[in-house]
Amino acid sequence: MADLYKTILFLNYGLLLAVILLGANKYRILNHKEKQYFHCIAFLFFIEFLNLVLPYIFKLDDTSFLYPFYIAGEFFLLTGLFIRKLNLPKYLLGISGTLAIAFMISKYGFNYPANADIAKVVSNIIIICLSGFTLIREIKDTSADNRFLFVDASIFFYYSVSVFIFIVQHQIANLSENSYYILFSANNILSSILYCSLLYTFIKLKK
């Protein structure tokens, strides 16, 4: 199972790099709201790049200190994306940013909550709600050109299942090594689906 996990993981890295390169090439033809998709994937690429590079360049065996920054950044960028797409009041963007900053201050300054996965689950649930509302509106509004409908559906699916995986992971006290690899391989497969949806969408984009 470890070999399968590593294979899927490196496949994800390849897909992520392809999305970044293609997204950068299509960036000029994206509208203001659509550019947020590229910002989100660029942030994720930056985090994954640091996780790969820091152990080799700075000999850091533990990069878990990046986790709170990843949670906060992911939350702010994705909630910002769907707040804009739903045309919600702009002050909600300020609330989203304030919550992200408050979490980082709380975690890095006071180590609260001790288990950052709690914040991750709450963040994912909020993202699920916003992406779900966005999907419902996009499906109803058949007259609109919803170029990123497939991506929005993939985001909703990915974060919905990810929450379930997180809950299962923490409910099972004695998780075997094989079970661990199965769970995270499943999560990486979901990531692959999301990256493929972005690749497909960027390829199909026209001026």
Buried (B, 14 or more C-beta within 10 A) or exposed (E): BEEEBEEBBEBBBEBBBBBBEBBEEBBEEBEEBBBBBBBBBBBBBBBBBBBEEBEEEEEBEEBEEBBBBBBBBBBBBBBBBBBBBBEBEEEBBEEBBEBBEEBBEBBEEEEEEEEBBEBBBBBBEBBBBBBBBBBEBBEEEEEEEBBBBBBBBBBBBBBBBBBEBBEEBEEEEEBEEEBBBBBBBBBBBBBBBBBBBBBEBBEEBEE
